[in-house]
Amino acid sequence: MRWRCSTVASSHPGHAILAALWLTACANAPTADAIAGLYRHAGPVAATLEVRPEGERYLVRLEGGGSSEAGAASAADCVIEARGELEGAVLRAPFGPVETDTFSYGAAQAVGEGRTVEIRFEPGAAEVVAADAFGYCGLGAGFTGRYQIVE
């Protein structure tokens, strides 16, 4: 994983304050081991989030997306796979191709549509801030919200 933290000195007092804030943010940035794992949505959405390091990038996989309160009428079987880099505690990644027994999304379609997911990490939890699932998953499916790590 790359960190863009620098210890270059500057004589301008404002630069020292900005450098201190930047180094503090870098010191608090999560590591690959800290964010990798399986997460479960903390609210009424029946969804999981899996995060795995792949070199300097991460593979994120969101599955489910329907409300557990909707019962049999719930949108289900939606799968998002995206790969991106962690910037501080935020991972932004474009959707990629994914194929399951019940779901298919090709590479050309992924590039053409340009859908993305944004996830913010903190110790033991993640928040899916945005996931462009409208029109991708069944009506009523969504992945935004807080996730707690389960393994």
VEXDREN-2710 file (C-alpha; in Angstrom, 1 decimal):
% VEXDREN-2710
k/r/px/py/pz
1/MET/0.0/0.0/0.0
2/ARG/1.3/3.5/-0.8
3/TRP/1.2/6.3/1.7
4/ARG/1.7/9.9/0.5
5/CYS/3.0/11.2/3.8
6/SER/6.0/13.5/3.6
7/THR/8.4/14.9/6.2
8/VAL/9.6/17.7/3.9
9/ALA/10.2/20.9/6.0
10/SER/9.0/24.4/5.2
11/SER/9.8/27.7/6.9
12/HIS/6.2/29.1/6.4
13/PRO/4.2/28.7/9.7
14/GLY/1.0/27.8/7.9
15/HIS/2.8/24.9/6.2
16/ALA/3.9/23.5/9.6
17/ILE/0.3/23.4/10.8
18/LEU/-0.9/21.7/7.6
19/ALA/1.9/19.2/7.7
20/ALA/1.1/18.3/11.3
21/LEU/-2.6/17.7/10.3
22/TRP/-1.6/15.7/7.3
23/LEU/0.8/13.5/9.3
24/THR/-1.8/12.9/11.9
25/ALA/-4.3/11.8/9.3
26/CYS/-1.7/9.5/7.7
27/ALA/-0.8/8.0/11.1
28/ASN/-4.5/7.2/11.6
29/ALA/-5.0/5.8/8.1
30/PRO/-6.1/2.1/8.2
31/THR/-3.8/-0.7/7.1
32/ALA/-4.7/-3.6/4.7
33/ASP/-5.0/-5.9/7.7
34/ALA/-7.2/-3.5/9.5
35/ILE/-9.9/-3.2/6.8
36/ALA/-9.7/-6.7/5.2
37/GLY/-12.6/-9.0/6.3
38/LEU/-16.3/-9.7/6.1
39/TYR/-18.8/-7.1/7.3
40/ARG/-22.5/-7.3/7.8
41/HIS/-25.0/-4.3/7.4
42/ALA/-25.9/-3.0/10.8
43/GLY/-29.4/-1.9/9.8
44/PRO/-32.5/-3.4/8.1
45/VAL/-30.6/-4.1/4.8
46/ALA/-29.7/-7.7/4.3
47/ALA/-26.2/-7.1/2.9
48/THR/-22.6/-8.1/3.4
49/LEU/-19.4/-6.4/2.4
50/GLU/-16.2/-8.3/1.8
51/VAL/-12.8/-6.5/1.5
52/ARG/-9.6/-8.2/0.3
53/PRO/-6.2/-6.6/-0.6
54/GLU/-5.0/-7.2/-4.1
55/GLY/-1.5/-5.7/-4.3
56/GLU/-1.9/-2.0/-3.7
57/ARG/-5.6/-2.1/-4.5
58/TYR/-8.6/-3.7/-2.8
59/LEU/-11.4/-5.9/-4.1
60/VAL/-14.7/-5.0/-2.5
61/ARG/-17.7/-7.3/-2.9
62/LEU/-21.2/-6.2/-1.8
63/GLU/-23.9/-8.9/-1.8
64/GLY/-27.7/-8.7/-1.0
65/GLY/-29.1/-5.2/-0.8
66/GLY/-32.7/-5.9/0.0
67/SER/-34.5/-4.9/3.2
68/SER/-35.0/-7.8/5.6
69/GLU/-38.3/-6.0/6.6
70/ALA/-39.7/-6.5/3.1
71/GLY/-39.8/-10.3/3.4
72/ALA/-40.3/-12.2/0.1
73/ALA/-40.9/-8.9/-1.7
74/SER/-37.3/-7.8/-1.0
75/ALA/-34.8/-7.2/-3.8
76/ALA/-32.1/-9.8/-3.5
77/ASP/-29.2/-11.5/-5.2
78/CYS/-27.5/-8.3/-6.2
79/VAL/-23.7/-8.5/-6.3
80/ILE/-21.2/-5.6/-6.8
81/GLU/-17.5/-6.1/-7.3
82/ALA/-15.2/-3.1/-7.4
83/ARG/-11.5/-2.6/-7.3
84/GLY/-9.8/0.6/-6.1
85/GLU/-7.1/2.2/-3.9
86/LEU/-7.5/3.3/-0.3
87/GLU/-6.9/7.0/0.2
88/GLY/-6.6/7.7/3.9
89/ALA/-9.6/5.9/5.3
90/VAL/-11.7/6.2/2.1
91/LEU/-11.9/3.7/-0.7
92/ARG/-13.4/4.8/-4.0
93/ALA/-13.7/2.1/-6.7
94/PRO/-15.4/1.6/-10.0
95/PHE/-17.7/-1.4/-10.5
96/GLY/-16.1/-4.2/-12.3
97/PRO/-17.4/-7.3/-14.1
98/VAL/-19.1/-10.0/-11.9
99/GLU/-20.8/-13.3/-12.8
100/THR/-22.8/-15.5/-10.4
101/ASP/-25.5/-18.1/-10.9
102/THR/-28.2/-15.4/-10.8
103/PHE/-26.4/-12.2/-11.7
104/SER/-24.2/-11.0/-14.6
105/TYR/-22.5/-7.7/-15.3
106/GLY/-19.9/-7.6/-18.1
107/ALA/-16.6/-5.6/-18.3
108/ALA/-17.9/-3.5/-21.3
109/GLN/-21.1/-2.6/-19.4
110/ALA/-19.1/-1.7/-16.3
111/VAL/-16.8/0.7/-18.3
112/GLY/-19.7/2.2/-20.2
113/GLU/-21.8/2.9/-17.1
114/GLY/-19.0/4.2/-14.9
115/ARG/-20.7/3.2/-11.6
116/THR/-18.7/3.6/-8.4
117/VAL/-18.8/2.7/-4.7
118/GLU/-17.3/4.8/-1.9
119/ILE/-16.6/3.3/1.5
120/ARG/-15.2/5.0/4.7
121/PHE/-13.4/2.8/7.2
122/GLU/-12.9/3.0/10.9
123/PRO/-11.8/0.4/13.5
124/GLY/-14.1/-2.6/13.3
125/ALA/-16.6/-0.9/10.9
126/ALA/-17.2/0.5/7.5
127/GLU/-19.7/2.9/6.0
128/VAL/-20.8/2.6/2.4
129/VAL/-21.4/6.2/1.7
130/ALA/-22.4/5.7/-1.9
131/ALA/-23.0/2.8/-4.2
132/ASP/-24.5/3.4/-7.7
133/ALA/-27.0/0.5/-7.5
134/PHE/-30.1/2.2/-8.9
135/GLY/-30.9/0.5/-12.1
136/TYR/-28.1/-2.0/-11.4
137/CYS/-29.9/-4.1/-8.8
138/GLY/-33.6/-4.8/-8.4
139/LEU/-35.9/-2.0/-7.4
140/GLY/-35.6/-1.2/-3.7
141/ALA/-32.1/-2.6/-3.3
142/GLY/-29.4/-0.5/-1.7
143/PHE/-26.1/-0.9/0.1
144/THR/-25.5/2.4/1.8
145/GLY/-25.1/2.5/5.6
146/ARG/-23.0/1.2/8.4
147/TYR/-21.4/-2.3/8.4
148/GLN/-19.8/-4.1/11.4
149/ILE/-16.9/-6.5/10.9
150/VAL/-17.9/-10.1/11.6
151/GLU/-14.6/-11.9/10.6
END
